[in-house]
Amino acid sequence: MGVPLNDLNRTTEPLYAELLAAMDQVMRSGRWISGPAVDVFEKEFADSLGVRCAVGVSSGTDALLAVLMGLNIAPGDEVITTPFTFIATAEVIFRMGARPVFVDIEPGSFNIDPNAVFDAVTSRTKLILPVHLFGRCADMTRLLQIGETSGVPVVEDSAQSVFAKDESGRMAGTMGIAGCFSFFPAKNLGAMGDAGGIVTNDVSLDKKLRSIRVHGSVARYAHDRVGGNFRLDSLQAAILSVKLPYLSEWTRQRRDNGARYREYFAAANLEDKVQLPLAGPGEDVVNQFTIRVPNRDTLRAYLSSVGIETAVYYPTPLHLQPCFVSLGYQRGEFPVAEKAAEEVLALPVFPGITAAEQTEVVEQIAAFFREQNP
Ligand SMILES: Cc1ncc(COP(=O)(O)O)c(C=O)c1O
């Protein structure tokens, strides 16, 4: 039996009638950019997270970029972030002419190490940009403390962690000055194309972001600042409004699927061969179920040969990416991130995956290890 890494149709198909009705309404409205569908989604998204403001934007990348523009990040500034994330997190810092200052991650959570953040703060530090990776909150209590004592704001890259909660029950994206979300189709809350969102309780930042997403304009053809075209399409907003009420149920399924893997791996006595992701102290939303194995590439090739799709997030930490050579980082500087990059393997955990499919994944992993050590 083959098992896909993700099958978006399993959650989308039951909503076809609702989605078509919502798209039909936008089509007939003629308001295809901005307009009521965007306003409605922004209100619903803000309410679902318990924040004052939500701004719909064109992607998670543009959410980060707009926030950095809103906070006036400039050449010469330093932004502390993790090297173990998707390129967008550091790319936006670089695009502002600022320097991404990478620090290592914690081995268990894959999230940025607050001790390393503390050590990296300098007089040029203008922002701390943690990522809540794979659906688990970074240690925001400590990061916010460091931010406060050094007078530096914290922006959360919550692209992978919508509805995740930290140990105090605070929602990902709502703890720092702003939280950035991606609604890329494969995310826990996905549109049918590119889309993103920013949340904040800071009303003046919200106002700035609304201007930045439309070329820095305050009124038609009056531009207070340089912005961009970071608008959220009305069709995507309408689609997100249909899907948002189901997000809690999909999140529950992801968490159950993660728990089921733990049970199956324990039953198969694989725990000494496979390191399972450490559950966080809060509520993880299991965007990925990332195991660690020393012989990752061989295992991955075997699983692929029996029809099981997996993924490697991320094979190269960002300090070793060719696009960042000018930053001068060397291999060996962030050993925890570098080792994770060699060992991580994400297993299928999407809502709608069946128990039989998860059994197959674990059985095939067991078969691989039996073949290796007969
Ligand atoms: C951690 C992280 N940050 C930022 C992004 C960028 O989001 P988008 O693909 O919507 O631009 C992603 C999406 O893959 C992500 O995983």
The ligand as an ORCA input file, in Angstrom:
! r2SCAN-3c Opt
* xyz 0 1
  C       8.748     28.647      8.742
  C       8.223     29.266      7.487
  N       8.347     30.595      7.300
  C       7.877     31.208      6.211
  C       7.246     30.497      5.210
  C       6.816     31.221      3.983
  O       5.467     31.075      3.694
  P       4.936     31.153      2.184
  O       5.342     29.888      1.499
  O       3.445     31.257      2.350
  O       5.523     32.356      1.560
  C       7.072     29.127      5.362
  C       6.359     28.363      4.325
  O       6.727     27.387      3.788
  C       7.581     28.483      6.512
  O       7.476     27.165      6.688
*
